Amino acid sequence: MRPASILLPFEELQTHWQCLNARYFAGSLPPISIRWSRRLTSSVGMFASRGGPKAWDPAGSRNRREIRLSHPLFERLAERTSYAKQELLNTLAHEMIHQWQFDVLKRRPDHGLEFLRKMTEVNRSGDVAVTTHHTLEKEVLALSRFAWRCKDCGRVYRRQRNSIQPTQHHCGACRGSLEELMSPARSIEHRLLPSLARISDTMHPSARPGGLVKAPEQLTLELA
C-alpha cells in the first residue's frame, strides 16, 4: 500500500517550505504557491513563472509564479521506496533555489554557477541532497507514451500526450531539431505489426519504414 503521507496537503508543503526558507535562505524568500500537478510527468518538480523576475511585483502578482510537484511521479516513487519523502524535500529545496534566483537575485532560473554554489551550501547540512539531475527511469517510462530527442544535444523529452510537433517545436536547451523516438507502448505495437499486417490491409502510420528511432535504454531526468 502506498504511503498516504507522501502526497502532502498544501498546508504541510508550506510548513516544509517555511522551514527550508528559514534554514537555508535566511527567510528571504517571499511566499509562493506550492501545488501537486497531475500533468507534470517528465520532471519531479518545476518552478514556473508567467513573467520575468524584474517584472514581478511582490505586492500584487504572487500568482505569477509557483512551485509544482509531480503527483504521478512521487506517487509511483512512494510505491517502491521509503525514500520518497526525502526525495520530496530534496526536490522542494531544488525548486526553492530557483525561486531564490528569481525573487532575490532577479535572474531567470538555471543550473549555472550561482545555482551550484547555493546547492553546495544547502547540501553541507546533510539533511537534504539537492542535485541537478534525477534518474527516475522506471517512473517516467511508466507514464510516458511519447518521446522526442534533440538531434544536436541529445536531450530527451517525454510526454503522456503527443504534444510535440518536430516541424513546429525545437529543443529548449540548444534550439536544435527534434526527432520522435519509439516509446515503450509503440515499441510493443511495432513488434506486433507483422501479425497485424496479415489481418488488415491498413498499416498504422507508425509502422512506415524510416519513421521510428530506437529510444535509449536509460533517461536522465532533468529537474526544471
N, C-alpha and C positions, 0 to 999 in steps of 0.2 A: 504494500500500500504506500502511495506517495506521501511524504510528509506534508501536512497541511500548512506548516509554518513557513515554507519556502516562498509562497506567494503572499507576501506580507501585505496587509492593508495600507492605505495611504498614510495613516497616522503613524504606523510603525516605521515605514520608509522615511518619513520626515524626522522621526526620532533618531534614526541611524544617521541621516544627513546632518542633523544638528550636532551630533557627537563628533562626526568626522570634520565638520566645519570648525568646531572649536579646537580640536586637537591639531589638525594639520594646516588650517588656513587662518588661524587666529580670529575666527569669527568674521572674516572679511567678506564672505560670500553672501549676497542678498538672497532672500527667499526665492525658491524656484519650485515649479510643479514637477512631481515625480509620478509617473504612471506606468502601469503594465500595458504593453502593446501586444495584441494578438497577431498583428500584421508583420511585426519585426521578426524575421526568421533567418536572416543572413548575418546578423550580428547580435551579440548578447545584450548590448547596450548602445545608446546613442544620445548625444547632446544635440538638440535641434533648436534652431532659431529662425525666425521669419525675416530678420534683418541683420545688418552688420553690427558689430559691437559699438562702434562710435555713434550709431543712430539710435541705440537703445536708450529709452527713457525710464529709469528705475521708478519714477514717481507714478507712471501711468501705463506702462507697457510690459508688465511682468508676464503677461500671457503670450508674449512673443518668443519666449524660449522655454524649453523644458527638457527633462531627462526622461528617456524612455527605456524600459527594461523589457526584454523579450519574454513574454508569458510562455509561449510554446517551448523555447529552448530551456529555460530554467525548470519548467515542469518536467521535461524529459530528463534533464540532468539529475533532478531530485529522485527520479525513479531508479537510478543506477549507482548513486554515490551519496554518502553522507556529507560530502564536501561542498554540496550545492549552496548551503547558506554562506559559507566562507567565500565562495565564488561570487555570490551576490554582493557581499561587502566590497570585494576587490573591484568588481565592475562599477559599483556606485562611486568608489573612490576615483576610479579612472575617469568617469564622466564628470566628476567634480573638478578634476584638474582642467578639463576642457572648459568647464564653467568659469574657473579661475582665470584661464586665458582670456575668455570673452568678457567677463564682468570686471576684473581687476586690471589685467594688462591691456584690455581694449584691443585684443588681436583676435583674428579668426583662429579657431581651434585647429591644431595639427599635432603631429607627433615629432616636432622638431626639438631643438636644443633646450628651450625653456620647459617643454613638457618633460623631457628626460631628466632634467635637473630636479624638477618638482617630484617626479616619480621616485627618484633615488632618495630624496629627503623623506618622502612619505614611507617608503619601504624600510627605512632604518629602524622603525619601531618594532618591526617583526609581527605586528598584528594584522597587517594587510599586505598583499603581494600584488601590486599593480604591475601589469605588463602592457605591451603594445599589441600583442597578438595572442589569441587563444586558439587551441586546436580542439574543437568540438565536432570532429568529423561525423560521429555517429548521430548526434542530434541534428546537425544541419542537413545531412544526407537524408535522414528520415523525413524531413519536412520539405525537401527540395524536389520539384518535378522538372525544373528547367535550369539550365546553366549556360553561361557565356564566358569566354576567355578573351582577354586583350591579346591581339596578335603581336603587340610590341613589347609590353612589360610582363605579360603572362598572368596578370591579376584575374581572379575568377569571381564572377558574380552569379549567385544562386537565388532563385526566386520560387515561390509556390505557384505563381501565375506566369503566363507567357507575356510578361510586361515589357521586355526589352526588345527593340527592333534594331538590328545591326545597321540597317540603312539609315536610321534616324538618330541613334544614340552612339556615344563614344565613351571610352574609358575615362572615369572620373579622376584617375591618377595621372595619366600621361596624354589623354585625348586620342589614344590610338584606336584603331578599328577593332570591332568585336566579332567573334565567331561563335556560333552556337555549339555547345558540347552535347554529348549524349548523356541524358540524365538517367538515373537508375531505373525509373519506370519505363523510359523509352528504350533502354538497353534490353529489357526483357521483351518489349514489343519487337525489337529488331531481330532477336533470336527466334521469335515465333513467325516472322514474316514468310519464310519459305512455305510453311504449312498453310498460312492464311492465303497465300497467293494461289494455292491449288484449289481453295474453296471458293474464292471470289476473284473476278477479273479486275476489280478495282483495288489498286495498291495504295496504301496510306502514303501521303506526301513525304513522311519522314524516312521512307524506305528507298527513296530515289538515290541512285549512285552519286557519291560525292557529297551528299547532304549531311553526313554525320561525322563527327570527330570524337575519338575516344576521350573520355574525361580522365583527369589524373586520379590516381588511387587515393590521394590524400588532399585535403583542403586546409590551408592555414587561414583561420577566420580572423579577420582584422576588425578590431573594435573601432567603431565610428567615432 
